[in-house]
Amino acid sequence: MSATEVLGLMASAVAAGAINAVAGGGTLLTFPTLLLFNTPPVVANATSTLALVIGTAGSVYGYRRHLNTVRPWLWRFMPVSVLGGLIGSVLLTRTTDQTFSKLVPFLILFATILFMAQGVFRRFANTGDHRAEQAKRQAIWGAILFQLAVATYGGYFGAGIGILMLASLGFIGMASIHEMNTVKTVLGSLINVVAAAWFILAGLIHWPKASVMTVGALAGYYLGSHYSQRIPQQRVRQIITAVGFIISSVTFYNEFLRR
């Protein structure tokens, strides 16, 4: 790797780690950066997942005080999260670079729209107790099946799964955003760990790039956690959304419009 590539990958990972610590959506930076430096799309997705997984799993520690409270929910959702993460990662290894490159613009656009709609999902999550209890009684198995779909998407690509999980958790009756974030963080970490393990076994990791980005992501998670109270989170979300739409537009142009 050239010095420019090392610096570019490191910078994107630092930014992604900080963004994930503050708002989520860091994959929208690391994945396109890997593509920029001529990493094959499937390998780029796998390498990005591994680079961010250590910091993501470590963020569970920040929610440790809520783990006992949400344990019943975790027992319900963890099995399907493991299964879905494995299904999604296996599907990725069965996808050619040519096919995945055609899916990339749509995946990035989908993840960006999910990220942009985060506030809407959070408002749904703060509905009244009666509606929450009713949703809990009527939709628990539907939420488990939905989590299987989210985990499958997470194992395949991953960006935006936290937003989907927050929406689902709100509909089944969880009212505390801190408890919801705890469940989301644990399940998201589990999905990414399963996917990363499969990608390693499948030989899809570009180890030099993954090593550089892991160091950057850890630094970014630390900086994001440390300074998150000083960062205008709405501004961060606006920047991520703009970057996502720009990247999606560029990838659509490169894949479908450029001759």
Buried (B, 14 or more C-beta within 10 A) or exposed (E): EEEEBBEBBBBBBBBBBBBBBBBBBBBBBBBBBBBBBEBBBBBBBBBBBBBBBBBBBBBBEBBEEBBEEBEEBBEBBBEBBBBBBBBBBBBBBEBEEEEBBBBBBBBBBBBBBBBBBBEEBBEBBEBEEEEBEEBBEEBEEEBBEBBBBBBBBBBBBBBBBBBBBBBBBBBBBBBBBEBBBBBBBBBBBBBBBBBBBBBBEBEBBBEEBBBBBBBBBBBBBBBBBEEBEEBEEEEBBEBBBEBBBBBBBBBBEEBEEEE
